[in-house]
């Protein structure tokens, strides 16, 4: 919640501008599953099934018909789901809020963040779409715990080759937490490989990991029940995912690991509610209709618990 959400206090602009709230970490799920607008909330989408690589007999005898083939895609049904949250604004809250501050905007921004937190969990969290074994090439036989013996590059090369052998484009991103990235940067193999080069960004995290663009999952979520002291836990854990992501796949007609189907625009607005508080007020609401979809499961490789 934003600063000053208690209903009996004055909402001070200067203190609000200090941003004393705990700021949520950057969210990356939409970089892994880029948003593609869809015309219909319910429809079908193409899933890569490798039939484009089948060895068809193409010899045609004079007078015979050509053999019929498939273009290498199948179509699967989807249905966009609505996700929304709301918060009320009493007339007392508005009366005690500095006029220069956008009350609805502040509340809407917080609601959007909470909706997107849940999206991050659906994609990256326990039981999320990226952790489902049928949604990627799954490997649990990698261990980079020992800094002296870890073979990160060789294991990533194995993952790349597995994706390429499954007729998918070479992966271009790697999904991991800053904790795992720092561990990789401390391995003997990494230090030897980068002995004469610089590959560290300003925040001490590698800008590239053996040719892959890192997407750092920094998100944490409160796992405690309402009313209990906050217990924050990383959404992603110590896992790693390699994937081929193409944000232009929808317009280029090319392949990407997955995407987020979005029906319509994100909704943000207020409505009058005379039953709030003594004098009535408004309800602010933010939401969207989306569905996370995997279109090429073989274009990703999941490494579970790469570091103990």
N, C-alpha and C positions, 0 to 999 in steps of 0.2 A: 504494500500500500504506500501511497505517496505521503509526504510530510503533511501533518496537520489534518488527518482524516478523522480525528476525534470530533464529535458533533458539538462540543461545548466550548471550543476554543476559537480564537481569532486566527485566520489563515494569513500569515505574514509573507508578503511578496519577497522581501529580502532573504528571509530564512529559506523560503522555498527555492530561491535561485541558488542557494548554497548546495543544493542537491545532497542533503545529508542522508538520503535513503541509501540502502544497500543496492547498488546497481546490478541488475542481472547480467550474467556473462553473455558474450556474443553467441548468437544461435547460428548453426551452420547446416541444419537439416535441409533447408531449401536450396543450399548450394549443391547438395548431393542429389536431391530429387527436385530439379528446377520446376518452377510453376509454368504450366501450359494451360492457357484458357481453353475451355471447351464450350461448345454451343449448347449441348444438352446435359442436364444433370444426370441422366441415365443413358448409357450408350455402350458401344464396344470400343476397345482399343487394341492395337496390334501388339502381339507378343512374338518375339523372335524365336523360331523353333528349328533353325538350321536346315530346313528342307532346301534352301537355296543352294546347298552344297551337295545335294544328292547326285548320284551318277546315273543320269537318265540315258536310256537308249534313244539316240536321235537319228538313227539311220531310217530313211524313209524310202520305201520301194515305190516305183512309179505307179501312180494310181491309188496308193494307200493314204490314209489320213495320218497326220503327225501325231505323235504321242502327246498327251496332255500332261502338263506339269503344274506345280504350285510355285508361287513366287517366294516362298520361304517365311511366311508369316501366318499366324493364326489369330483369330479375333476373340477376345474375352470380354465379357460384360463387366461394367463397373457402375457404381452409383455414388455420386457425391454425397457426403454427409455434412450436416450443418453443425457447426461448433460455435457457441456464443456464451458470453458472460455479461452480467449486468451489475450495476451499483446504483443506489439511490442518492439523490441530491435534494436535501430538504431546503425549505426556504430559509431556515436558520443558518444552514451552512453557507448559502449564497450571501446572506446579509453580513456574515462575518468573514467573507473572502474579499481580499483586495480587488478592486474593480479592474486593476491593470492585468490581473492574472486570468488566464483562460481556464476557468474551472472545468468546463466540459472537456476541453482538450487535454488537461492534465489527467482527468479520470479515464478518458478514452485511451490515452497512451498506456496507462497501467493495465487496463483491461486487455488491450491488444497484446501486451507482453505476457499476460497470464494465459491467453489463448494460444500464443505461440510457444510458451513453455510446454503446454500439453502436446502440441504438435511435435516438438523436439523429443518428447518422451515416446510418442507413438512410433517415431522413426528410429530413434537411437536407444531407447530404454530397454529394460528387461522385457522380453516378449515382443519387442518392436519389430518392425518389418525388416530391418537390416540384419537382425539376429536369427531370423527364421532360416533354417538350413536349406529349404527348397528355393530360397531367393538368392542364392549365391553358391559359389564353389566353396565348400566348408572344409577347414583344416584345423585340427586341434593338436597337431604334432610339432608345434614351433615353440621354442623356449629361449628367450633372450635375457634371462635373468642374470646369468654369469657374464659380467662385463668383459672378462678376458677371453672367453670362448664363443661368445655370441656371433652368429654368422647372419647378420641382418640382410646384407646385400644378397647373399646366395639364396636366402629364403624368399626375398622379394622377387628375385629373378625367377625362382621356381613358380611363384604365384603368377608373374607376368606370362610365363610360358604356358601355364595351365589355362589362363584366359585366352591366349592366342590359339592354343590347340583346340579350344571349344568354338573356334570360328568367330571370335569376338575381337574388336579392336584392342590394341594395347592399352592397358589402364593408364590414366593420366592424373589421378588423384589418390591420395592416401589419407584415410580418416583415422585420427588417433588423438589422445589427450596430450596436453603439454607435458604431463608427467612421463608418459612413455617416450615422447620425443627427446626429452632431456636425458633419459636413460640411454637411448640409442646414441646420442651425441657423446656419451661418456664411455662407450665401448671401445675396446682396443682397435677393433676393425675400423670403426668410424674415424678415430684419430689418425690412424695410418693412412686412410684413404684421403683425408682432407689435410694432410700434413702441410701442404704448400698452398692451400687455397682457403679462402674465407667463405663460410656458408652459414653465418649466424646473423639473424635479424636483430633489430634494436632491442627486442624483448628477450633475447638469448635463445630463441627458438630457431631451428633450421629453416631457411627459406625454401629449400628443396631437399627431398630425401631420396637419394639415388635416382634422380630424374623424375620423381613424382611430386606434384604440388600438394603440400600438406594442408588439410582442413582440420584445424585444431578444435576439438570439442571441449569447450570450457564450461559448459552448462552444468549447474548443480540444481537439484530440486529438494524441497523440504519433504521428507518422508514421514514426519511426525503427524499424528492426528490433530485435528483442529482443537486449539486450546492448550496443547502441550508445547513444551520448549522445542524450538526448531532443531531438526536434525538434518543437516545438509549432506547429500551424497552425490557423487558424480553420476551423470546420466549414462555415460558410455563405458566407464570402467577401463580396464587395461587391455582392451581389444584393439585390433587393427583391421581396416578394410581397404582393399585396393579396388578401384572401379574406373570404368570409362564413363565419363560424364560429358555430355554435349548439350549445352544450353540452347543450341539452335536446331536441335534434332527435329522439332516439330515443323520448322519452316524449310529445312534442308531435306527432309525425308530420309534422315539417317538414323543410326542406332545410338541409344543412350541406355545406361543401366536401368534407370527408372525416372519417374517424374511425378509431379503433383497436379492432378486435374483440378482446376478451379472453375466453378460455375458461377458466373456473375462476379461483381465486385465485392470487396470486403465491405461489410455494413457497419456503420458507426453513426449513432444518433441518439436523440433523447425523446422522451414522450412524457406527457403530463400524467401525474398520478396523484389524485386528491386524497388518497388513503395513507400517504407517507407522513409520519409525524403528526403534529398538531395542526399545522397550516398547509399540509400537502407539499408537493414538490415534483421532482422529475426523476425518471429512471434513465440512466445512460447505459447503452448496450453496444457491444462490439462483437462481431462474428463473421464467419465466412463459410462457404460451402466448398469442401475440398475432399479429395480422396487420394491417398498415397498409393502409387502403382509401380510394380516392377515389370519392365518391358523386355529386359534381356538379363535373365538371372546369371547366365554364364559370363557376363561382362563384369563380374565382381568376385572377389576372393576374400573370405573372412578368416581372420586368425584370432582364435579365442584365447584370452589370457596369455598374451605374448610375453608378459612379464609377471612374475610371481608377486 
